[in-house]
């Protein structure tokens, strides 16, 4: 009788635990799509001349939030679009691709507006730091593969303007 009583108590306790636990439904977190905002233009010039290689419509990243977020949480970008990061002073900078869903060219630019170094085809969602390798003041991010396609090289220069 004691064994049946103990088994019944254990069974009732297990049932009570099972049915008293709240089942929480899984919550899906979604982020709003971020649309490109044409805030200005960048022109890239051939090294040692005024020959225009290409132009991009750009968004500016200047505030702490804008520079930390960059192109994160976007699905893509048109080939004629980019983002120009402007830092308060020239120094070493490192970028990563956390929460960035498409490959980018990260073009590091010195204070004199000359291209100093590249990180070509930075891989989406990769959190590895990608160093400028030299002190820089600006970074231009464009779609992956465009630097080679456009024939961009170290020493080419840029100019930019606001709309």
C-alpha positions as CSV (number, residue, x, y, z in Angstrom):
1,X,0.0,0.0,0.0
2,X,2.9,2.4,0.9
3,X,4.4,1.8,-2.6
4,X,1.2,2.6,-4.4
5,X,0.7,5.7,-2.2
6,X,4.3,6.9,-2.9
7,X,3.9,6.2,-6.6
8,X,0.6,8.1,-6.7
9,X,2.1,11.1,-4.8
10,X,5.1,11.2,-7.2
11,X,2.8,10.9,-10.2
12,X,0.6,13.7,-9.0
13,X,3.6,15.9,-8.2
14,X,5.0,15.3,-11.7
15,X,1.6,16.1,-13.3
16,X,1.4,19.3,-11.2
17,X,4.8,20.4,-12.3
18,X,4.1,19.6,-15.9
19,X,0.8,21.4,-16.1
20,X,1.7,24.4,-13.9
21,X,4.7,25.5,-16.0
22,X,3.8,28.3,-18.4
23,X,4.8,27.6,-21.9
24,X,6.1,30.8,-23.4
25,X,5.7,31.2,-27.1
26,X,8.9,31.8,-29.1
27,X,9.3,35.5,-29.9
28,X,10.7,36.5,-33.2
29,X,12.7,39.7,-33.2
30,X,12.6,41.5,-36.5
31,X,14.4,44.7,-37.5
32,X,13.0,47.3,-39.7
33,X,14.5,47.5,-43.2
34,X,16.8,50.5,-43.5
35,X,16.5,52.3,-46.7
36,X,19.4,54.2,-48.4
37,X,19.3,58.0,-47.9
38,X,21.2,59.9,-50.6
39,X,23.0,62.6,-48.5
40,X,25.8,63.4,-50.8
41,X,28.3,62.3,-53.5
42,X,31.8,60.9,-53.7
43,X,33.9,61.2,-56.8
44,X,37.0,59.0,-57.2
45,X,39.9,60.3,-59.4
46,X,42.7,58.4,-61.1
47,X,46.0,58.6,-59.3
48,X,48.1,61.7,-60.3
49,X,45.4,63.3,-62.5
50,X,41.9,64.8,-62.5
51,X,40.4,61.9,-64.6
52,X,37.2,60.8,-62.9
53,X,37.1,57.0,-62.4
54,X,33.6,56.9,-60.9
55,X,31.0,58.5,-58.7
56,X,28.8,57.2,-55.9
57,X,25.7,58.4,-54.1
58,X,26.5,58.2,-50.4
59,X,25.2,58.3,-46.9
60,X,27.4,59.9,-44.3
61,X,28.4,58.2,-41.1
62,X,29.6,60.8,-38.6
63,X,28.0,60.3,-35.2
64,X,29.0,57.5,-32.9
65,X,25.8,55.6,-33.6
66,X,26.2,56.0,-37.4
67,X,29.8,54.9,-37.3
68,X,29.1,51.9,-35.1
69,X,26.1,50.8,-37.1
70,X,27.3,51.5,-40.6
71,X,25.6,49.3,-43.2
72,X,24.5,46.7,-40.6
73,X,21.0,45.3,-40.9
74,X,20.6,46.0,-44.6
75,X,20.0,43.4,-47.2
76,X,21.9,45.0,-50.1
77,X,23.0,48.3,-51.7
78,X,22.9,49.5,-55.3
79,X,26.3,49.5,-57.2
80,X,26.2,53.3,-57.4
81,X,25.7,53.7,-53.6
82,X,28.1,53.8,-50.6
83,X,28.7,55.0,-47.1
84,X,31.4,57.5,-46.2
85,X,32.7,57.4,-42.6
86,X,34.2,60.7,-41.4
87,X,36.4,60.5,-38.3
88,X,37.4,63.5,-36.2
89,X,41.1,62.8,-36.5
90,X,43.5,60.7,-38.6
91,X,44.5,57.5,-36.8
92,X,44.4,53.7,-37.2
93,X,40.9,52.3,-37.6
94,X,39.5,48.8,-37.7
95,X,36.2,47.7,-39.2
96,X,34.3,44.4,-39.0
97,X,31.3,42.9,-40.8
98,X,29.1,42.0,-37.8
99,X,25.4,42.1,-38.8
100,X,26.4,43.2,-42.4
101,X,24.6,40.8,-44.8
102,X,26.5,41.5,-48.1
103,X,30.2,41.7,-49.0
104,X,31.8,45.1,-49.0
105,X,35.0,46.9,-50.2
106,X,36.3,48.9,-47.3
107,X,38.4,51.7,-48.7
108,X,40.6,53.5,-46.2
109,X,41.4,57.1,-47.1
110,X,44.0,59.5,-45.6
111,X,43.3,63.0,-44.5
112,X,44.6,64.3,-47.8
113,X,41.8,62.3,-49.5
114,X,44.1,59.7,-51.1
115,X,43.3,56.0,-50.9
116,X,45.7,54.5,-48.4
117,X,44.6,50.8,-48.3
118,X,41.7,48.4,-49.1
119,X,39.9,45.5,-47.7
120,X,38.4,43.9,-50.7
121,X,35.4,41.6,-50.5
122,X,35.0,41.7,-46.7
123,X,32.8,38.7,-45.9
124,X,29.3,39.2,-44.5
125,X,28.7,38.6,-40.8
126,X,32.4,38.1,-40.1
127,X,33.5,39.7,-36.8
128,X,37.3,39.6,-37.6
129,X,38.8,43.1,-37.3
130,X,39.9,44.6,-40.6
131,X,42.6,47.1,-40.0
132,X,43.4,50.2,-42.1
133,X,47.1,49.3,-41.7
134,X,47.9,53.1,-41.7
135,X,46.4,56.1,-40.0
136,X,43.3,57.3,-41.9
137,X,40.5,59.9,-41.5
138,X,37.8,58.5,-43.9
139,X,36.4,55.1,-45.0
140,X,34.3,54.5,-48.0
141,X,32.2,51.3,-48.1
142,X,30.9,50.1,-51.4
143,X,29.7,46.8,-52.8
144,X,32.2,43.9,-52.8
145,X,34.0,43.4,-56.0
146,X,33.7,47.0,-57.3
147,X,37.3,48.1,-56.4
148,X,38.8,45.6,-58.8
149,X,36.0,46.1,-61.4
150,X,36.6,49.9,-61.4
151,X,40.4,49.5,-61.2
152,X,40.7,51.5,-58.0
153,X,44.2,51.6,-56.5
154,X,46.2,53.1,-53.7
155,X,47.0,56.7,-54.4
156,X,43.7,57.4,-56.2
157,X,41.9,60.3,-54.6
158,X,38.4,61.2,-53.7
159,X,36.3,64.3,-53.3
160,X,32.9,64.5,-51.6
161,X,30.0,66.9,-51.3
162,X,26.8,67.1,-49.4
163,X,23.4,67.4,-51.1
